[in-house]
Amino acid sequence: MGVLTRDEARERSETITLESVRVHIDLRDAHTNTVNDYPVRSSFTLRSRTPQTFLDLAGQVLALKIDGTPRPLLFEGERLTLSDLPLDRDVCIEVEARCTYSHSGEGLHRYVDPEDGRVYLYTQFEPNDAHRAWPCFDQPDMKARWSFTVDAPQGWVVASNGEELSSIPIDGGVRHEFSPTPPLSSYVTAIVAGEWAVVDGGAWRGGVDGETEIEIPLRLMCRAALASSMDCADILQVTRAGLDFYHCAYGFTYPWGTYDQIFVPEYNLGAMENPGCVTFNENYLSRETPTFAERQRRANTILHEMCHMWFGDLVTPRWWDDLWLKESFAENQGAIAAARSTVYAGERAAFAVGRKIWAYEQDQMPTTHPIAADIPDVGAAKTNFDGITYAKGAAVLDQLVAWVGEDAFFAGVRLYFRRYAFSCATFTDLLDCLSEAAQLDLSPWVDAWLKTSGPSLLEASWNTDPSGAITDFTLEDTADSSVTRPHRLLVTGWTLTSTGLQRRFLSDLRMEGRCALVDPEGQLQRPGADTELDLLVLNDNDLTYAISRLDSRSRDTALAHIGSCPELMTRCVVWACLWNAVRDGLLHPSSFISSALIHAETENDDALAARLLVMVREALGFLNGATRSHDKEKALICALRLSGNDELDRARAWKRFAIDLASSTQVEGVREFLEETAVAHTQTGWCARGALAARGEVDEAWLVERFDDLPSGEAARALIRAQAALPSRQSHKKAWALITAPGTVNDHLSAAFEGLAISNMVDSRYEDLALEILEEFWNTHTIGLGMRFVTGAFLRPADIDDPHISTHRIASLRSWLDTHPNAPAPLRRLIVETLDINERHLRVQSLWARP
């Protein structure tokens, strides 16, 4: 398989001008499970300045014609050579091929619903899997006008990027014709086909001030079995609010015609921004009523993908070096749009204690990289969809807005869209637009923020005179780095009163060197000021990207009283500070866990309360075995008590938290709780069944009987997870056979690994077996499956009390790296990160395990 490099892509786009692509795909046999591939024809109109180039295709080439004349086939490594091309005139190229239905979530994925036998197809291409579905020039800077013709079985719903122009009966099905698109990159072209349930959402009407009003038809789609679970009112309300927000903010009318949103099964991602045909992981739907926190997370994703209609689809990064040009912006703007235009007003605060922590963690790994990264090939691009590209980039954009002002930022963005609409752009192009709008030379800011790696580390210091006046109040970047970044941020001081924390001090400062005075006006240079600083919050309102430390007094105040702070953003920023202290070995995980459990019970923001439970689960991994067991029991007792909360949202969150802990923890009443919960044929019910299986309290026959009661698609995955969790060698062997079997579905592979990880019978042989076959698996499967394999193989948390998952694992990972120096770079990166994660956990565990 030939991996497309940046140099090859640049050479091809410089010599080929692609005008249009017409794809005719025949899916009439897609409902027949014995047929694993389909015929497809791609027709290209282009101009060439070179006599020879190549097309991309992962399939079987049947025929090639150039200007109607058949040509011999030279096809190797997913590349079809085009030779003797006429120069400097329009050329018509036609390729006939057969491509294979995917089970990995890449290319054209086929899913058969075990509940009703219905068949569903969808495409997923980013960064360059379009050539798995049809012949194409599979790189972002070769935009073209695409038109699709899809032959599908009678009664199927078919959607694509363009508007459906006609559906005409043909032999064995219906031919669906779609309108040509504006210029698009291959990775955002899309086809969705199958027996989808469709909800007509009416039309959004609006547009840019001073321009003609437009009308955008809205539709929602999902599997028929989930139709009653699609809470359409909330999804459509968020969609309409987003279209209002972005038209106002960007000043450029939505150019893609329709707006379909499709919730699809067995999806590798959260969602994908195919213009006019956005696909979402169907996990955003539930047969249970989703909690407010879950709906807020879904709203963020909806608005993230909508931002891409402009950032990414309208103006596309020329190459994956500038992946952040779309992902960082969508991450940032999605949270802002949710906070400002929907009922989910806390979403930007949730970012501070959620996605941004992902950025800090990624940025402290050996594999950290600048936001503007060096991506030599597509393989590197696939592993660069990470916490830096998404969350760090989004946080740095918050700092850019704080630095130049919101008006200048959006003026630069609007200029960028007008100047580069329907084309590709680079980082320099965007910088020029922002600098022009802000009337500032932003190059020093860019060099400091986008071309460096690692987080800043902010700490405060001061002196107190005998009267309690505070002097020499200084903020310093103490990171062990030569990088000096400018910061615009807020520092606040809080006093603990009888009614809770109250803010008494605020400083809005610009820090252009390694340190800055926090109180240049002397607000705190008065007697008794020190008694008011019970809590000092650096980077309040989360304006900059930096790990900030709490002084000891502030830490103690936060652990005991942060829930009494009236500002949600401040609470989230402080919780992020506490969490970073846990990861860095500065705060005992048990102290964090106790505090988080107490505050989660009374926290009035649902998203933060849910996030605290996630952080408790993760904090347990920083404790060694005996201490971890004690804290797990304490957390489980708390969760069982609160799972009967009168507030249904909170009760469900605590119930799921209890189930997560219950698979390996024994306290009074836990078995009865699991058995009672396991009665329901829901996601929560199946989680409880998995926990019972992990504890050895049910057998495989019982699990299969529960599945046969309601054999849904979600249940099929949950059954595999529960079967793998059974504490028997036979069950584990069966799970491993599924993981390594040819053609295993992506979701099923992950489910089997998850089951092995929660089983009460630990068998570390499978980690060794995984390392033995790792490179072969990577080289014979898609990168998406390879990434799932690496992630799944090491899910069980490290523990210094268990040498099989501590010293042995560390030694094995290091040995693999030493003995596989020439393994693919993306694979080595994943192993380096796995090693780093485990070493950090063991390092922190050792700190607190000392007598």
NORQUIBEL-V224754 format. One record per pair of residues at least 12 apart in sequence whose ideal C-beta (glycine too) atoms are under 6 Angstrom apart, sorted by the first residue. I is the first residue (numbers start at 1). GAP is how many residues later the second one is. Records with the same first field share a line. If there is no record, write none. Layout:
I->GAP, GAP
//
This chain:
1->76, 77
2->75, 76, 77
3->374, 375, 376
4->374
5->372
6->313, 370
9->130
12->41
13->128, 129
15->34, 35
16->30, 32, 37
17->30
18->28, 119, 124, 126
19->26, 27
20->25, 124, 125
21->23, 123, 125
22->21, 125
23->19, 111, 125
24->17, 125
25->15, 125
26->12, 13, 125
27->125, 166
28->123, 125, 144, 145
30->91
31->88, 122
36->64, 65
37->61, 63
39->59
40->57, 59, 94
41->55
42->53, 92, 93
43->51
44->49
45->45, 47
46->45
48->37
51->33, 34
52->31
53->29
54->25, 27
55->25, 80
56->75, 80, 82
57->23, 40, 74, 78
58->20, 73, 74
59->38, 39, 40
60->38
61->12, 14, 19, 36
62->34, 35
63->33
64->31
65->29
66->27
67->25
95->40
97->38
99->34
103->640, 642
104->642, 678, 680, 681
105->19, 161, 162, 163, 641, 679
106->18, 23, 676, 678
107->22, 25, 26
108->15, 25
109->13
111->154, 155
113->110, 112, 600
114->597, 602
115->110, 596, 597
116->109
118->77, 106
119->75
120->74
121->72, 73
122->70, 142, 157
123->67, 68
124->148
125->62
126->61
127->60, 193, 251, 254
128->250
130->56, 57
136->50
138->48
140->45, 176
141->177, 283
143->40, 41, 42
145->35, 36
146->35, 38, 43
147->33
148->12, 30
149->28
150->26
151->22, 24
152->21, 22, 41
153->20
154->19, 20
156->37, 38
157->39, 41
158->18, 35
159->33, 101, 118
160->18, 31, 117
161->20, 29, 114, 115, 116
162->16, 17, 19
163->16, 94, 95
164->12, 14
165->12, 14
182->73, 240
183->239
185->131
188->86, 87, 125
190->84, 87
192->70
195->29
196->25
197->25, 27, 30
198->21, 23
199->21, 33
201->17, 18, 19, 35
203->12, 14
204->12, 36, 39
206->41
207->40, 46
208->39, 43, 45
214->39
216->43
217->41
218->41
219->41
220->12, 41
221->41
222->41
226->59
229->56, 58
230->55
234->61
238->61, 64, 104
241->100, 101
242->61, 64, 95
245->92, 96
249->161
250->60, 167
251->163
252->165
256->19, 20
257->19
258->18
260->17
261->17
262->17
263->17, 19, 22
264->15, 18
265->17, 448
266->480, 481
267->14
268->516
270->31
271->30, 34
273->32, 35, 39
275->34, 38
278->27
284->14
287->395
288->394
291->358, 361
292->314, 357
293->313, 314, 317
296->48, 51, 311
299->39, 43, 45
300->34, 35, 38, 47
303->31, 34, 35
304->26, 30
307->23, 26, 27
308->22
311->15, 18, 19
312->14
314->107
315->105, 110
316->108
318->106, 108
320->55, 61
321->54
322->104, 105
323->66
324->47, 65, 69
327->62, 63
328->65, 66, 69
331->59, 63
332->62, 65
335->12, 13, 16
346->222, 259, 261
349->219, 220, 223
350->257
352->190, 220, 221, 224
353->219, 222, 223, 258
354->257
355->36
356->35, 39
357->219
358->29, 33
359->28, 32, 33
360->95, 187
362->24, 25, 26
363->25, 29, 91, 92
365->468, 471
366->466, 470
367->462, 465, 466
368->85
369->84
370->81, 82, 83
371->22, 79
372->55, 78, 79
379->447
382->401
383->443, 446
395->150
396->53, 149
398->145
399->145, 146
402->86, 141
403->85
404->34
408->29, 30
411->26
412->21, 22, 25
415->18, 22
416->14, 17
448->37
449->36
452->31
454->27
455->91, 92
456->21, 23, 29, 90
457->21, 22, 90
458->80, 88, 90
459->17, 19, 90
460->15
461->13
464->66
467->60
468->59, 60, 61, 62
469->56, 57, 58, 60
470->54, 59, 60
471->54
473->45, 46
474->41
475->41, 43
476->39
477->37
484->30
486->26
487->24, 57
488->22
489->50, 54, 55
490->18, 50, 51
491->16, 27, 47
492->14, 45, 48
493->12, 40, 43
494->41
495->37, 39
496->38, 65
500->64
501->63, 64
504->28
534->23
535->19, 22
536->18
537->33
540->30, 33
541->28
542->31
547->33
548->29
550->27
558->16
559->36
562->12
563->36, 39
568->37
578->14
579->36
582->37
585->259, 262
588->260
589->30, 33, 34
590->41
592->27
593->23, 26, 38
596->16, 19, 20
597->41
600->12, 13
606->43
610->43
613->44
616->19
621->176, 220
622->219, 222
624->176, 177, 221, 225
625->174, 176
632->29, 33
633->32, 34
635->26
636->25, 29, 31
637->30
639->15, 18, 19
640->18, 33
642->12
643->12, 15
659->28, 29, 32
662->12, 29
663->28, 31, 95
664->96
674->14, 17, 18
681->29
686->32
689->33
690->31, 32, 35
693->29, 32, 33
694->31, 64, 65, 66
695->65
696->31
700->23
703->16, 19
707->12
717->30, 34
720->28, 31, 32
721->30, 33, 34
724->28, 31, 32
725->30, 33, 34
727->32, 33, 34
732->31
735->17, 21
736->30
738->14
739->13
749->39
750->38, 42
753->39
757->38, 39
764->40
767->26
770->23
771->41, 45
775->48
777->12
778->49
790->40
794->40
798->40, 43, 44
800->42, 45, 46
806->36
813->22
817->14
//
